[in-house]
Amino acid sequence: MSSNGVLDAIDCEKELSINILSKMKTKLPFNNYEAMHLECMSGEDVLIDTKENDWVQIDGIEFNESIKGIEVEASTLKPTEIEIYISYNQKIGECVIDSTKSWNNFKRFSAPIQKVNGIQTICFKFKGLKNSVGRLANVKSFKFLRR
């Protein structure tokens, strides 16, 4: 944090653990059922109970031209897609999360994203695939990948 109380930009090449959500200004919307939330699993914060159209926002991610993709550490019983947006409405990619056969069996999934530069607000939106409904995925971390 700078001397004037403003959070420094976050280097996009650093793994973004989900516990960053409890330390930053973020938005964790919820639906009429059970809200997605952070829960400690095996000593690590995990975003759980994500549902169709839930989204997470992280402000102040600093991008450079070397970024080519994203890696998501997640678990699910249902095929899920995480759409990645900048500036709230510009979709830069999507990452498909295949079934890991257990809510506690986390795996890493990666996908390409469009070239992005500068300090950005990033939104991750959850979508069910193949008619998936209800709880979609648990997420431990996001990491942007170099070219």
RODO-2510 file (C-alpha; in nm, 4 decimals, decimal comma):
residues 147
     n   res          X          Y          Z
     1     m     0,0000     0,0000     0,0000
     2     s     0,1333     0,3446    -0,0852
     3     s     0,1760     0,6263     0,1678
     4     n    -0,1516     0,7848     0,0514
     5     g    -0,3488     0,4684     0,1335
     6     v    -0,3968     0,3486    -0,2240
     7     l    -0,3367    -0,0191    -0,2955
     8     d    -0,0447    -0,0842    -0,5282
     9     a    -0,1215    -0,2587    -0,8580
    10     i    -0,0897    -0,6374    -0,8457
    11     d     0,1597    -0,7946    -1,0841
    12     c    -0,0381    -1,0150    -1,3236
    13     e     0,2405    -1,2754    -1,3253
    14     k     0,1879    -1,3485    -0,9550
    15     e    -0,0476    -1,6338    -0,8657
    16     l    -0,3691    -1,4801    -0,7319
    17     s    -0,4688    -1,6960    -0,4376
    18     i    -0,8371    -1,6763    -0,3532
    19     n    -0,7477    -1,5343    -0,0111
    20     i    -0,6728    -1,2077    -0,1945
    21     l    -1,0511    -1,1638    -0,2097
    22     s    -1,0649    -1,1118     0,1664
    23     k    -0,7922    -0,8444     0,1486
    24     m    -0,9116    -0,6311    -0,1435
    25     k    -1,2168    -0,4420    -0,2566
    26     t    -1,4001    -0,7156    -0,4430
    27     k    -1,7536    -0,7955    -0,5324
    28     l    -1,8981    -1,1355    -0,4468
    29     p    -2,2577    -1,1371    -0,5715
    30     f    -2,4921    -1,4165    -0,4764
    31     n    -2,8212    -1,5619    -0,5900
    32     n    -3,1397    -1,6506    -0,4024
    33     y    -3,0047    -1,9802    -0,2722
    34     e    -2,6718    -2,0146    -0,0938
    35     a    -2,4216    -1,7362    -0,1498
    36     m    -2,0803    -1,8222    -0,2865
    37     h    -1,8262    -1,7533    -0,0178
    38     l    -1,4725    -1,8108     0,1037
    39     e    -1,4147    -2,1184     0,3175
    40     c    -1,0965    -2,2631     0,4661
    41     m    -1,0182    -2,6100     0,3230
    42     s    -0,6987    -2,7843     0,4377
    43     g    -0,5600    -2,4538     0,5604
    44     e    -0,6278    -2,2620     0,2371
    45     d    -0,9063    -2,0190     0,1480
    46     v    -1,1288    -2,1530    -0,1297
    47     l    -1,4151    -1,9825    -0,3143
    48     i    -1,7045    -2,2297    -0,2899
    49     d    -2,0699    -2,2597    -0,3925
    50     t    -2,0318    -2,0719    -0,7218
    51     k    -2,3443    -2,0857    -0,9340
    52     e    -2,4595    -1,9806    -1,2825
    53     n    -2,3758    -1,6132    -1,3523
    54     d    -2,1946    -1,5594    -1,0191
    55     w    -1,8884    -1,3432    -1,0649
    56     v    -1,5812    -1,2219    -0,8793
    57     q    -1,4100    -0,8886    -0,9399
    58     i    -1,0462    -0,8085    -0,8614
    59     d    -0,9304    -0,4487    -0,9034
    60     g    -0,5826    -0,3274    -0,9930
    61     i    -0,4207    -0,6139    -1,1857
    62     e    -0,1218    -0,4844    -1,3848
    63     f    -0,0802    -0,6555    -1,7230
    64     n     0,2085    -0,6496    -1,9685
    65     e     0,2453    -0,7772    -2,3250
    66     s     0,3998    -1,1080    -2,2165
    67     i     0,0699    -1,2558    -2,0887
    68     k    -0,0913    -1,5143    -2,3180
    69     g    -0,3215    -1,7218    -2,1012
    70     i    -0,4750    -1,8035    -1,7660
    71     e    -0,4493    -2,0979    -1,5296
    72     v    -0,7244    -2,1743    -1,2762
    73     e    -0,6887    -2,4163    -0,9855
    74     a    -1,0370    -2,5548    -0,9268
    75     s    -1,2517    -2,8565    -0,8415
    76     t    -1,5973    -2,9522    -0,9642
    77     l    -1,8329    -3,2403    -1,0280
    78     k    -1,9884    -3,0575    -1,3239
    79     p    -1,8374    -2,9069    -1,6395
    80     t    -1,7994    -2,5344    -1,5792
    81     e    -1,6710    -2,2402    -1,7791
    82     i    -1,5129    -1,9336    -1,6240
    83     e    -1,5386    -1,6296    -1,8519
    84     i    -1,2699    -1,3633    -1,8071
    85     y    -1,3537    -0,9938    -1,8580
    86     i    -1,1704    -0,6641    -1,8271
    87     s    -1,3421    -0,3294    -1,7744
    88     y    -1,6642    -0,5153    -1,6834
    89     n    -1,7725    -0,5883    -2,0410
    90     q    -1,4746    -0,6812    -2,2622
    91     k    -1,4442    -1,0589    -2,2701
    92     i    -1,0809    -1,1658    -2,3106
    93     g    -1,1194    -1,5418    -2,2752
    94     e    -1,2809    -1,8405    -2,1126
    95     c    -1,1410    -2,1392    -1,9240
    96     v    -1,3257    -2,4726    -1,9193
    97     i    -1,3107    -2,6630    -1,5904
    98     d    -1,3736    -3,0346    -1,6441
    99     s    -1,5021    -3,2613    -1,3670
   100     t    -1,2370    -3,3456    -1,1079
   101     k    -1,4742    -3,6110    -0,9660
   102     s    -1,4676    -3,4536    -0,6164
   103     w    -1,5234    -3,1123    -0,4609
   104     n    -1,1895    -3,1612    -0,2785
   105     n    -0,9807    -3,2802    -0,5766
   106     f    -0,8254    -2,9611    -0,7167
   107     k    -0,6630    -2,9549    -1,0610
   108     r    -0,5153    -2,6822    -1,2793
   109     f    -0,6873    -2,5831    -1,6040
   110     s    -0,5517    -2,3346    -1,8579
   111     a    -0,6756    -2,1396    -2,1589
   112     p    -0,5534    -1,8603    -2,3890
   113     i    -0,6626    -1,4995    -2,3368
   114     q    -0,6449    -1,1913    -2,5588
   115     k    -0,3534    -0,9518    -2,5207
   116     v    -0,4102    -0,7017    -2,2377
   117     n    -0,1967    -0,4069    -2,1201
   118     g    -0,2058    -0,1684    -1,8254
   119     i    -0,3814    -0,1791    -1,4905
   120     q    -0,7190    -0,3520    -1,5259
   121     t    -1,0238    -0,4592    -1,3280
   122     i    -1,0721    -0,8310    -1,3890
   123     c    -1,4066    -1,0106    -1,3590
   124     f    -1,4464    -1,3888    -1,3544
   125     k    -1,7992    -1,5084    -1,4415
   126     f    -1,9128    -1,8676    -1,3797
   127     k    -2,1223    -2,0558    -1,6374
   128     g    -2,2525    -2,4128    -1,6277
   129     l    -2,1817    -2,6326    -1,9317
   130     k    -2,3844    -2,9265    -2,0616
   131     n    -2,6951    -2,8143    -1,8686
   132     s    -2,5099    -2,8001    -1,5341
   133     v    -2,7151    -2,6335    -1,2606
   134     g    -2,6701    -2,5612    -0,8903
   135     r    -2,3231    -2,5545    -0,7395
   136     l    -2,0644    -2,5276    -1,0181
   137     a    -1,7050    -2,5074    -0,8934
   138     n    -1,4645    -2,4414    -0,6080
   139     v    -1,1662    -2,2180    -0,6914
   140     k    -0,8286    -2,1892    -0,5129
   141     s    -0,6357    -1,9583    -0,7455
   142     f    -0,6013    -1,7769    -1,0759
   143     k    -0,2674    -1,7251    -1,2521
   144     f    -0,1962    -1,5404    -1,5759
   145     l     0,0556    -1,7186    -1,8001
   146     r     0,3461    -1,5687    -1,9975
   147     r     0,3938    -1,6027    -2,3724
***
